[in-house]
Amino acid sequence: MSNASPKAGASADEFPRKTFGMPEGSFRLDGQVAVVTGASKNIGTSISLAFAEAGADVVMVARKKDRLDSAAAMVRREAPDRRIMTFVADVGNAADADALCAYVLEEAGGADVLVNNAAGYGTTKATSILEIGDETWDEVHRTNVLGPFRLIRGLFAEAHKSGRPGNIINVLSGSGFLPVPTPLACPYGVSKAALWMMTRYLSMSLAPHIRVNALVPGVVTPSGEPRNNVQAGVMNQIPMGRLGMPGEIAGAAVYLASPASSYTSGEVIFCNGARAW
Ligand SMILES: NC(=O)c1ccc[n+]([C@@H]2O[C@H](COP(=O)([O-])OP(=O)(O)OC[C@H]3O[C@@H](n4cnc5c(N)ncnc54)[C@H](OP(=O)(O)O)[C@@H]3O)[C@@H](O)[C@H]2O)c1
């Protein structure tokens, strides 16, 4: 029996790769410079490593130099061809944020990707929600809301004017979408809700060249095991029946930063083990 002739309409001309294939460079970040805040631990270290393995040079940012240097050394070992820079900064401090932006613009020629991952949870002596003081609100707001905005402004204002492409990922929390049973998490949850709304405003204003998306990790620890009673207590709310590990969040960041998500902006991805926020 002879082979059936190709079906009419199935020629390469009518099904060009350009139309049906994923965008060129999907899931790759070759030649890009990515800035990751909160990069010395847990999710931020994992995103830095995943970005470097996807081809990006990375500027890793945190406050404590020793831990940042160790995390950067690990990323360099795993991705020896990439340039891995470190910058010690408190993202909630205006002078530090300015210095970081100046460093990235001068040393790396600007940022293609920014991940606002560093977060403050707020130190408080309060024992109930109405005892939470202004200083806690200030601290959390500076780190989780104002800091990310300063970095976006400092790194992308020129790009917005010139049409240079860019990609921003804001790391949120489920507590910014629904209250958690821990009342003292209120400033943190409110700050993450604000960062989500900032994501949406900026995605509209910075289109079409700069995309702005958000990523919500579930409960994640370096070992995947609970480290305290609160984490142990939420286990039964997670349909997958376990906590997440940092590497299980990083893939979503690579997706959002790469051309694979080229038509996605102002959106959020939850990586939380099917927890129904
Ligand atoms: N892990 C989770 O279960 C979970 C769940 C929901 C959402 N999230 C979100 O995911 C992100 C990462 O969480 P994580 O658990 O991986 O964080 P983490 O383990 O607490 O580590 C925080 C990282 O941010 C740095 N950092 C903290 N404050 C900073 C500041 N003001 N300026 C610069 N760097 C700062 C820390 O280093 P230094 O202390 O040296 O600065 C560290 O590298 C956060 O936005 C968090 O809200 C996490």
The ligand as an SDF file (V2000), in Angstrom:
LIG
                    3D

 48 52  0  0  0  0  0  0  0  0999 V2000
    8.9030   31.1150   51.7700 N   0  0  0  0  0  0  0  0  0  0  0  0
    7.5820   31.1940   51.8070 C   0  0  0  0  0  0  0  0  0  0  0  0
    6.9320   30.3330   52.3850 O   0  0  0  0  0  0  0  0  0  0  0  0
    6.8710   32.3200   51.1290 C   0  0  0  0  0  0  0  0  0  0  0  0
    5.4620   32.2660   51.0330 C   0  0  0  0  0  0  0  0  0  0  0  0
    4.7870   33.2900   50.3970 C   0  0  0  0  0  0  0  0  0  0  0  0
    5.5080   34.3460   49.8570 C   0  0  0  0  0  0  0  0  0  0  0  0
    6.8700   34.3760   49.9730 N   0  0  0  0  0  0  0  0  0  0  0  0
    7.5780   35.5190   49.3860 C   0  0  0  0  0  0  0  0  0  0  0  0
    8.6720   35.0360   48.6480 O   0  0  0  0  0  0  0  0  0  0  0  0
    9.7650   35.9480   48.7410 C   0  0  0  0  0  0  0  0  0  0  0  0
   10.9950   35.2110   49.2220 C   0  0  0  0  0  0  0  0  0  0  0  0
   10.6820   34.5700   50.4340 O   0  0  0  0  0  0  0  0  0  0  0  0
   11.7280   33.6040   51.1590 P   0  0  0  0  0  0  0  0  0  0  0  0
   10.9560   32.8070   52.1530 O   0  0  0  0  0  0  0  0  0  0  0  0
   12.5670   32.9410   50.1540 O   0  0  0  0  0  0  0  0  0  0  0  0
   12.5960   34.6850   51.9460 O   0  0  0  0  0  0  0  0  0  0  0  0
   13.6110   34.4620   53.1410 P   0  0  0  0  0  0  0  0  0  0  0  0
   14.0350   33.0350   53.2490 O   0  0  0  0  0  0  0  0  0  0  0  0
   13.0310   35.1450   54.3360 O   0  0  0  0  0  0  0  0  0  0  0  0
   14.8530   35.3050   52.6160 O   0  0  0  0  0  0  0  0  0  0  0  0
   14.7020   36.6800   52.4360 C   0  0  0  0  0  0  0  0  0  0  0  0
   15.7830   37.1770   51.5210 C   0  0  0  0  0  0  0  0  0  0  0  0
   15.6050   38.5780   51.3440 O   0  0  0  0  0  0  0  0  0  0  0  0
   16.7250   39.2840   51.8810 C   0  0  0  0  0  0  0  0  0  0  0  0
   16.1840   40.5210   52.4340 N   0  0  0  0  0  0  0  0  0  0  0  0
   15.2780   40.6550   53.4320 C   0  0  0  0  0  0  0  0  0  0  0  0
   15.0200   41.9440   53.6440 N   0  0  0  0  0  0  0  0  0  0  0  0
   15.7680   42.6420   52.7480 C   0  0  0  0  0  0  0  0  0  0  0  0
   15.9440   44.0190   52.4890 C   0  0  0  0  0  0  0  0  0  0  0  0
   15.3010   44.9530   53.1830 N   0  0  0  0  0  0  0  0  0  0  0  0
   16.7860   44.3900   51.4900 N   0  0  0  0  0  0  0  0  0  0  0  0
   17.4490   43.4570   50.7700 C   0  0  0  0  0  0  0  0  0  0  0  0
   17.3210   42.1360   50.9770 N   0  0  0  0  0  0  0  0  0  0  0  0
   16.4980   41.7430   51.9680 C   0  0  0  0  0  0  0  0  0  0  0  0
   17.3650   38.3170   52.8690 C   0  0  0  0  0  0  0  0  0  0  0  0
   18.7500   38.5380   53.0830 O   0  0  0  0  0  0  0  0  0  0  0  0
   19.2740   39.5980   54.1780 P   0  0  0  0  0  0  0  0  0  0  0  0
   18.5430   39.2930   55.4450 O   0  0  0  0  0  0  0  0  0  0  0  0
   20.7500   39.3800   54.2300 O   0  0  0  0  0  0  0  0  0  0  0  0
   18.9400   40.9390   53.6150 O   0  0  0  0  0  0  0  0  0  0  0  0
   17.1620   37.0020   52.1230 C   0  0  0  0  0  0  0  0  0  0  0  0
   18.1040   36.8920   51.0700 O   0  0  0  0  0  0  0  0  0  0  0  0
    9.3010   37.0650   49.6650 C   0  0  0  0  0  0  0  0  0  0  0  0
    8.8280   38.1300   48.8890 O   0  0  0  0  0  0  0  0  0  0  0  0
    8.1580   36.4410   50.4370 C   0  0  0  0  0  0  0  0  0  0  0  0
    7.2290   37.4090   50.8420 O   0  0  0  0  0  0  0  0  0  0  0  0
    7.5650   33.3960   50.5940 C   0  0  0  0  0  0  0  0  0  0  0  0
  1  2  1  0
  2  3  2  0
  2  4  1  0
  4  5  1  0
  4 48  2  0
  5  6  2  0
  6  7  1  0
  7  8  2  0
  8  9  1  0
  8 48  1  0
  9 10  1  0
  9 46  1  0
 10 11  1  0
 11 12  1  0
 11 44  1  0
 12 13  1  0
 13 14  1  0
 14 15  2  0
 14 16  1  0
 14 17  1  0
 17 18  1  0
 18 19  2  0
 18 20  1  0
 18 21  1  0
 21 22  1  0
 22 23  1  0
 23 24  1  0
 23 42  1  0
 24 25  1  0
 25 26  1  0
 25 36  1  0
 26 27  1  0
 26 35  1  0
 27 28  2  0
 28 29  1  0
 29 30  1  0
 29 35  2  0
 30 31  1  0
 30 32  2  0
 32 33  1  0
 33 34  2  0
 34 35  1  0
 36 37  1  0
 36 42  1  0
 37 38  1  0
 38 39  2  0
 38 40  1  0
 38 41  1  0
 42 43  1  0
 44 45  1  0
 44 46  1  0
 46 47  1  0
M  CHG  2   8   1  16  -1
M  END
$$$$
